[in-house]
Amino acid sequence: MMFTAEVKVMPLKELLDPQGKAVSDGLKNLGLQNIIDVRIGKHINLQIEAATKDAAASIAEEAAKKLLANQVMEEYTIHINTL
């Protein structure tokens, strides 16, 4: 079966997000004062061939741990969809 894994990688909340800070400052300069915080991350879609949804989730988890996210500075979530 084919599955799509959506992997969302974000900086840890405890760490400064320089890109988010730059965008936040830019939005404030544009008069958008109601935006309190901006965090910028990555959204990655993987197409996975696996026997089950759990197997696809396991493959996506391994990819996230080994390459897609730096676990020292980032956290990730995974959502699996059936194609």
C-alpha positions, 0 to 999 in steps of 0.5 A: 500500500502507498501512504503519505507521511506529513512530517512537521519539523519545528524549532524547540520552543525553548530555543530562539528562532532567528528566522521567526524573529526576523519575520515577526519584526518585518510583520510589525514594521508592516503594521501587523502589531497583533501577531505576537510570535512567529516560528518557522519550520519545515513541512516534509511530505514522504510517499512511503510504500509499506504493508500497514499504516504502522509500518509506514509510521515506523519508516517515517519516524526513522527518517525523521530521527536520522535525517529530517530533524536535528533532535538537539534543536528541533521537534517533529510530528508525523501524520500518516495518510493512505493514498 
